[in-house]
Amino acid sequence: MNQLELAARLPRFRARAARDAIVAALGYPQRWAERSLPAAAAARFETLLAAEIRDGIRPGLLFDARDALVVGMRGFVRSALARRLRRLRPVQILARGSKARPFDALVRAPDGRSVAIVVRPMPTGEARLDIYRALRIAIERAGGSEVLAALLLIDPLTGASQSMRLDEIARLQRGSTAA
């Protein structure tokens, strides 16, 4: 793989490393320190690259991508959302990673239902609508708003988040079809 193709794929590796670090830290407050989470993401990034790329990578390209990841993760750790996620305890984490598929994690809400957490870079335009459609199908397969209380979308590269309460969405959908 040439270096230009590799440079185009680096944001995907950064997003996956950030996602893996965030999901692994859920329920463990000590992993949310300002140095711990970025370090875990950087280590995961280098592991992903080493497993995927056998021909090597230019050091400048690697360091630039890793530094951008670390800076983004430090900003995320300082955010209000990260402070809320840091407060989660292990008993509140119902599933994470492959056990929570198609979501990244399932967390117990105060009312006993689950909150689905999805950590993905959010594209713009038509690609964003495709993600929303896929998530709606996954929510319906998981039992809909009777089982899931909300969906939390987190963009690991920008720190942006979007929370959707599923009972409100279902109520709005019922209202729009009744008219």
Buried (B, 14 or more C-beta within 10 A) or exposed (E): EEEEEBBEBBBEBBBBBBBBBBBBBBBBEEBBEEEBBBBBBBBBBBEBBEEEBEEEBEEEBBEEBBEBBBEBBBBBBEBEBBEEBBEBEEEBBBBBBEEBEEBBBBBBEEEEBBBBBBBBBBEEEEEEEEBEEEBBEBBEEBEBBEBBBBBBBBBBBEBBBEEBBBBEBBEEEEEEEEE
